[in-house]
């Protein structure tokens, strides 16, 4: 599949993770002086043209304004046209209730030194709010996060935000790719599973433009195996939850892992066949299969 299957293979799960965890987070760690995030908005905008358009991130901020956040590793004329299209489509979506303010925020990877903050077309002036990640000491951030994770210390909200943006603070495609893998491997060691999931999902979505298919696939596998069972349990869809939260969690992880291994070994097996072998119901297998993308 194309690269853009990264953030949308399990879009319902990722949307849930990000919506729950971005609330009340601050963007100041990126050098942006804007209100805290109040909620995550859908990023698939109305198609006023034939092509579908999807924004990197769309947030409702605490002051009622809407923040469009885009990530760029290059500066091109076409980018400004893209931003104007974003704004037009947001206005189209919220035409019944005009947004208080739309903030066009662009976060530039370490590859970009400087660019125009404002561009005028005579009848229209586009003003950007910009952050340049070149000013972040990548090694210092990584070592600090590594120390916190290794010592099992609690990660602050600011550190979680640093974690998910860390790969973009490196300059050059290869360094970003290595940084993504370093960040993912470090994130796997986070003991707080909710924070671990948030970081992994954040890296997957935030690094969408620079991530390659194989790396994206690996991160999805990590997410599936470490947190899908947790999400299933929270929604009461795994056998054993009624026996108690602890027992239910253990049973759910076991069942999810067994189904995953069966599907990998015999992709053509039916839900009924797997259910019979594992001693569960076909409905449970079907539900786990759908969420695992199998």
C-alpha positions as CSV (number, residue, x, y, z in Angstrom):
1,X,0.0,0.0,0.0
2,X,1.1,3.6,-0.4
3,X,2.9,5.4,2.3
4,X,-0.2,7.3,3.5
5,X,-1.7,4.1,4.9
6,X,0.5,4.8,7.9
7,X,-1.9,6.8,10.0
8,X,-5.1,5.4,8.7
9,X,-4.8,1.6,8.8
10,X,-6.1,1.6,12.3
11,X,-7.5,5.2,12.2
12,X,-10.2,4.6,14.7
13,X,-7.8,3.4,17.4
14,X,-5.2,6.1,16.6
15,X,-7.9,8.8,16.7
16,X,-9.1,7.5,20.1
17,X,-5.6,7.5,21.5
18,X,-4.7,11.0,20.2
19,X,-8.1,12.5,21.2
20,X,-7.8,11.2,24.7
21,X,-4.2,12.1,25.2
22,X,-3.7,15.4,23.4
23,X,-6.4,17.1,25.6
24,X,-4.9,19.8,27.8
25,X,-1.4,19.4,26.3
26,X,0.6,22.5,25.4
27,X,2.5,23.2,22.2
28,X,4.9,25.6,24.0
29,X,7.5,22.9,24.0
30,X,7.8,23.4,20.3
31,X,8.2,27.2,20.7
32,X,4.6,28.0,19.9
33,X,2.8,30.5,22.2
34,X,-0.8,29.3,21.7
35,X,-3.5,28.1,24.1
36,X,-3.6,24.5,25.2
37,X,-5.2,21.8,23.1
38,X,-8.9,21.3,24.1
39,X,-9.6,18.5,21.6
40,X,-8.7,16.8,18.4
41,X,-10.9,17.5,15.3
42,X,-11.4,15.2,12.3
43,X,-8.7,15.8,9.7
44,X,-10.5,14.6,6.5
45,X,-11.9,17.8,5.1
46,X,-14.8,18.3,2.7
47,X,-13.7,17.9,-0.9
48,X,-14.6,21.1,-2.6
49,X,-12.6,19.9,-5.5
50,X,-12.4,16.3,-6.8
51,X,-9.4,15.4,-4.7
52,X,-9.6,14.4,-1.0
53,X,-7.5,16.5,1.4
54,X,-6.3,15.4,4.8
55,X,-4.5,17.7,7.2
56,X,-1.6,16.6,9.4
57,X,-3.3,17.6,12.6
58,X,-6.4,19.7,13.4
59,X,-7.0,20.8,17.0
60,X,-9.6,22.8,18.9
61,X,-7.7,25.0,21.4
62,X,-8.7,26.2,24.8
63,X,-9.6,29.7,23.6
64,X,-12.0,28.3,21.0
65,X,-9.7,28.8,18.0
66,X,-9.0,26.1,15.5
67,X,-5.3,25.2,15.0
68,X,-4.2,23.6,11.7
69,X,-0.8,22.0,12.2
70,X,1.4,21.0,9.2
71,X,4.9,19.6,9.2
72,X,7.3,20.5,6.5
73,X,10.9,19.6,5.7
74,X,11.1,21.9,2.7
75,X,9.9,25.3,1.7
76,X,7.9,25.4,-1.5
77,X,5.4,27.8,-3.1
78,X,2.8,25.0,-3.3
79,X,2.8,24.8,0.5
80,X,1.1,28.2,0.7
81,X,-1.5,27.2,-1.7
82,X,-2.1,24.0,0.3
83,X,-2.6,26.1,3.5
84,X,-5.1,28.3,1.8
85,X,-7.0,25.2,0.7
86,X,-7.0,23.9,4.2
87,X,-8.5,27.1,5.5
88,X,-11.2,27.2,2.8
89,X,-12.2,23.6,3.6
90,X,-12.3,24.3,7.3
91,X,-14.6,27.2,6.7
92,X,-16.7,25.0,4.5
93,X,-17.0,22.4,7.2
94,X,-17.9,24.9,10.0
95,X,-20.0,27.3,7.9
96,X,-22.9,26.9,10.2
97,X,-20.8,28.2,13.1
98,X,-18.0,30.4,12.0
99,X,-14.7,29.6,13.9
100,X,-13.5,32.2,16.3
101,X,-10.1,32.1,14.7
102,X,-8.1,29.7,12.5
103,X,-4.4,29.4,13.3
104,X,-2.2,28.1,10.5
105,X,0.7,26.5,12.4
106,X,3.7,25.1,10.5
107,X,6.3,23.1,12.3
108,X,9.5,22.9,10.3
109,X,11.9,19.9,10.7
110,X,15.6,20.6,11.4
111,X,16.1,20.8,7.6
112,X,14.6,24.2,7.3
113,X,16.5,27.3,8.5
114,X,14.0,30.1,7.9
115,X,11.1,31.0,5.7
116,X,8.4,33.7,5.3
117,X,6.0,34.2,8.1
118,X,3.5,36.1,6.0
119,X,2.7,36.1,2.3
120,X,0.4,38.6,0.6
121,X,-1.6,38.1,-2.6
122,X,-3.1,41.6,-2.5
123,X,-6.7,40.7,-1.7
124,X,-5.5,38.0,0.7
125,X,-2.8,37.8,3.3
126,X,-1.8,34.5,4.8
127,X,-0.1,34.7,8.2
128,X,1.6,31.6,9.6
129,X,2.6,30.7,13.2
130,X,5.9,28.9,12.8
131,X,8.2,26.7,14.9
132,X,11.7,25.6,13.8
133,X,12.9,22.3,15.3
134,X,16.5,23.1,14.2
135,X,16.8,24.9,17.6
136,X,16.2,21.7,19.6
137,X,19.2,19.8,20.8
138,X,18.2,16.3,19.6
139,X,20.9,14.4,21.5
140,X,20.1,16.2,24.7
141,X,16.4,15.5,24.5
142,X,17.0,11.9,23.6
143,X,19.5,11.3,26.5
144,X,17.2,13.0,28.9
145,X,14.2,10.9,27.9
146,X,16.3,7.8,27.9
147,X,17.4,8.6,31.5
148,X,13.8,9.1,32.6
149,X,12.6,5.9,31.0
150,X,15.5,3.8,32.2
151,X,15.0,5.0,35.8
152,X,11.2,4.4,35.5
153,X,10.5,8.0,36.3
154,X,7.2,9.6,35.4
155,X,7.2,11.4,32.1
156,X,5.7,14.9,32.1
157,X,3.3,16.1,29.4
158,X,6.1,18.3,28.0
159,X,8.4,15.3,27.8
160,X,5.7,13.2,26.0
161,X,5.3,16.0,23.4
162,X,9.1,16.1,23.0
163,X,9.1,12.4,22.5
164,X,6.7,12.3,19.6
165,X,8.4,15.2,17.8
166,X,11.9,14.0,18.5
167,X,12.6,12.3,15.1
168,X,11.8,15.5,13.2
169,X,14.5,17.4,15.1
170,X,17.1,15.5,13.2
171,X,18.4,16.8,9.9
172,X,18.4,14.6,6.8
173,X,16.3,11.6,5.8
174,X,18.6,8.9,7.1
175,X,19.1,10.5,10.5
176,X,15.3,10.9,10.8
177,X,14.8,7.3,9.9
178,X,17.3,6.1,12.6
179,X,15.8,8.6,15.1
180,X,12.3,7.1,14.5
181,X,13.5,3.6,15.3
182,X,15.5,4.9,18.4
183,X,12.4,6.7,19.6
184,X,10.2,3.7,19.1
185,X,12.6,1.3,20.8
186,X,12.8,3.7,23.8
187,X,9.0,4.1,23.8
188,X,8.6,0.4,24.1
189,X,10.3,0.6,27.5
190,X,7.8,3.1,29.0
191,X,6.0,1.3,31.8
192,X,2.8,3.5,31.7
193,X,1.0,1.7,28.9
194,X,-1.3,4.7,28.2
195,X,1.7,7.0,27.8
196,X,3.5,4.4,25.8
197,X,0.6,4.1,23.4
198,X,0.3,7.8,23.1
199,X,4.0,8.2,22.2
200,X,3.9,5.4,19.6
201,X,0.7,6.6,18.0
202,X,2.1,10.2,18.0
203,X,5.3,9.2,16.3
204,X,3.4,7.3,13.7
205,X,1.1,10.2,12.9
206,X,3.6,13.1,13.4
207,X,6.3,11.5,11.3
208,X,3.9,10.5,8.5
209,X,5.7,12.6,5.8
210,X,9.2,11.2,6.5
211,X,8.4,7.7,7.6
212,X,8.9,4.8,5.2
213,X,6.5,1.9,4.8
214,X,8.6,-0.8,6.6
215,X,9.2,1.4,9.6
216,X,5.5,2.3,9.7
217,X,4.6,-1.3,9.5
218,X,6.9,-2.1,12.4
219,X,5.4,0.6,14.6
220,X,1.9,-0.6,13.9
221,X,2.9,-4.1,14.9
222,X,4.3,-2.8,18.2
223,X,1.1,-0.8,18.8
224,X,-1.0,-3.9,18.0
225,X,0.9,-6.3,20.2
226,X,1.3,-4.0,23.2
227,X,-1.9,-2.0,23.3
228,X,-4.7,-3.5,21.2
229,X,-5.5,-5.9,24.0
230,X,-5.7,-3.0,26.5
231,X,-8.1,-1.1,24.3
232,X,-10.3,-4.2,23.8
233,X,-10.4,-4.7,27.5
234,X,-11.4,-1.1,28.2
235,X,-14.4,-1.6,25.8
236,X,-15.4,-4.8,27.4
237,X,-14.9,-6.9,24.3
238,X,-12.5,-9.6,25.5
239,X,-13.6,-12.8,27.2
240,X,-12.7,-12.8,30.9
241,X,-13.2,-9.1,31.7
242,X,-16.2,-10.0,34.0
243,X,-13.9,-12.1,36.1
244,X,-12.1,-9.1,37.3
245,X,-9.9,-6.4,35.8
246,X,-6.6,-8.2,36.5
247,X,-7.8,-11.6,35.3
248,X,-9.6,-10.0,32.4
249,X,-6.5,-8.1,31.2
250,X,-4.4,-11.3,31.4
251,X,-7.0,-13.3,29.5
252,X,-7.5,-10.6,26.9
253,X,-3.8,-10.3,26.2
254,X,-3.5,-14.0,25.9
255,X,-6.4,-14.4,23.5
256,X,-5.3,-11.5,21.4
257,X,-1.8,-12.8,21.2
258,X,-3.0,-16.3,20.3
259,X,-5.3,-15.0,17.6
260,X,-2.5,-12.9,16.2
261,X,-0.1,-15.9,16.0
262,X,-2.8,-18.1,14.4
263,X,-3.5,-15.5,11.7
264,X,0.2,-15.1,11.0
265,X,0.7,-18.8,10.7
266,X,-2.5,-19.5,8.7
267,X,-3.9,-16.3,7.2
268,X,-6.6,-18.2,5.3
269,X,-8.1,-19.8,8.5
270,X,-11.7,-19.0,9.1
271,X,-12.9,-17.3,12.3
272,X,-14.8,-20.5,13.2
273,X,-11.6,-22.7,12.8
274,X,-9.5,-20.4,15.0
275,X,-12.3,-20.1,17.6
276,X,-12.6,-23.9,17.8
277,X,-8.8,-24.3,18.3
278,X,-8.6,-21.5,20.9
279,X,-11.8,-22.3,22.8
280,X,-13.4,-18.9,22.2
281,X,-16.2,-17.6,20.0
282,X,-16.0,-16.7,16.3
283,X,-17.3,-13.2,17.1
284,X,-14.3,-12.6,19.4
285,X,-11.9,-13.8,16.7
286,X,-13.6,-11.6,14.1
287,X,-13.4,-8.5,16.3
288,X,-9.7,-9.0,17.1
289,X,-9.0,-9.7,13.4
290,X,-10.6,-6.4,12.4
291,X,-8.7,-4.4,14.9
292,X,-5.4,-6.1,14.1
293,X,-6.0,-5.3,10.4
294,X,-5.8,-9.0,9.5
